[in-house]
C-alpha cells in the first residue's frame, strides 16, 4: 500500500473514532445536562436520542459527502486532464457533492433547536 493511502486510512480512522467518542460523550452527558437547569422539562431519554440523532445526521452526512467528493473529484480530474475547458462544469459537480454535508448540518441544527 502506498504511503498516501496509509495516511488517508489513518485520517479516516481518526475521524471515525472522534465521531464515535463525541456521540458516546453526548449520550452519557444527556441526563446530567437535562438535570442542570430548572427550565429543562424534557425527559432525559428524549434528550439522549435527540443528541444521538443530531450527531448521526451530521456525521453520516459528512461521511457521505466525503465519499461523494472523492468519487466526483477523481472523475473530475480525469475529465480535466483531457478537456481543461470543462473546469466550470466540474467545479459545480464537486460543489453539489459537498452540499450533502451542509444539508446534514442543517438537519442537525434543526434537531437541536427542537430539543430546547
URQUI-V116053 format. One record per residue. N is the residue number from 0. RES is the residue in one small letter. SS is DSSP state (helix for helix, strand for strand, loop for the rest). Layout:
((N	RES	SS) (N	RES	SS))
This chain:
((0	x	loop) (1	x	loop) (2	x	helix) (3	x	helix) (4	x	helix) (5	x	helix) (6	x	helix) (7	x	helix) (8	x	helix) (9	x	helix) (10	x	helix) (11	x	helix) (12	x	helix) (13	x	helix) (14	x	helix) (15	x	helix) (16	x	helix) (17	x	helix) (18	x	helix) (19	x	helix) (20	x	helix) (21	x	helix) (22	x	helix) (23	x	helix) (24	x	helix) (25	x	helix) (26	x	helix) (27	x	helix) (28	x	helix) (29	x	helix) (30	x	helix) (31	x	helix) (32	x	helix) (33	x	helix) (34	x	helix) (35	x	helix) (36	x	loop) (37	x	loop) (38	x	loop) (39	x	loop) (40	x	loop) (41	x	loop) (42	x	loop) (43	x	helix) (44	x	helix) (45	x	helix) (46	x	helix) (47	x	helix) (48	x	helix) (49	x	helix) (50	x	helix) (51	x	helix) (52	x	helix) (53	x	helix) (54	x	helix) (55	x	helix) (56	x	helix) (57	x	helix) (58	x	helix) (59	x	helix) (60	x	helix) (61	x	helix) (62	x	helix) (63	x	helix) (64	x	helix) (65	x	helix) (66	x	helix) (67	x	helix) (68	x	helix) (69	x	helix) (70	x	helix) (71	x	helix) (72	x	helix) (73	x	helix) (74	x	helix) (75	x	helix) (76	x	helix) (77	x	helix) (78	x	helix) (79	x	helix) (80	x	helix) (81	x	helix) (82	x	loop) (83	x	helix) (84	x	helix) (85	x	helix) (86	x	helix) (87	x	helix) (88	x	helix) (89	x	helix) (90	x	helix) (91	x	helix) (92	x	helix) (93	x	helix) (94	x	helix) (95	x	helix) (96	x	helix) (97	x	helix) (98	x	helix) (99	x	helix) (100	x	helix) (101	x	helix) (102	x	helix) (103	x	helix) (104	x	helix) (105	x	helix) (106	x	helix) (107	x	helix) (108	x	helix) (109	x	helix) (110	x	helix) (111	x	helix) (112	x	helix) (113	x	helix) (114	x	helix) (115	x	loop))
